[in-house]
Amino acid sequence: MATTTNNVELKQLEEELQAAGVNTGSGIGSSVDGSTTTVFGYSADGKPVDLGSTAQTVLDNHVAVPVTDPRIAVIESMESLTDADKEILISLIVG
């Protein structure tokens, strides 16, 4: 199983794995134990499986890009709002 202590964005990582030729046909998943994240694939019957050595290389080079809510991007691009108003609106989305 591939492991890392860095942040992982699974959707992004799955695309990177596919680009590297790693079969992710049944999807990928992860588990966290302390500061270590283990990434694995799924067999056709839903059991975790090792993705192979290439997956570790891809994971070692993976730089997670945080997913941004598209509503936040719209708010940030609105020139008619003050920065304070943008902060208020964004806080309503992210809590």
Stockholm file with secondary structure:
# STOCKHOLM 1.0

chainA/1-95         MATTTNNVELKQLEEELQAAGVNTGSGIGSSVDGSTTTVFGYSADGKPVDLGSTAQTVLDNHVAVPVTDPRIAVIESMESLTDADKEILISLIVG
#=GR chainA/1-95 SS CEEESSCCCHHHHHHHHHHTTCCCTTCEEEEEETTEEEEEEECTTSCEECCCHHHHHHHHHCCCCCCCCHHHHHHHHCTTSCHHHHHHHHHHHHC
#=GC SS_cons        CEEESSCCCHHHHHHHHHHTTCCCTTCEEEEEETTEEEEEEECTTSCEECCCHHHHHHHHHCCCCCCCCHHHHHHHHCTTSCHHHHHHHHHHHHC
//
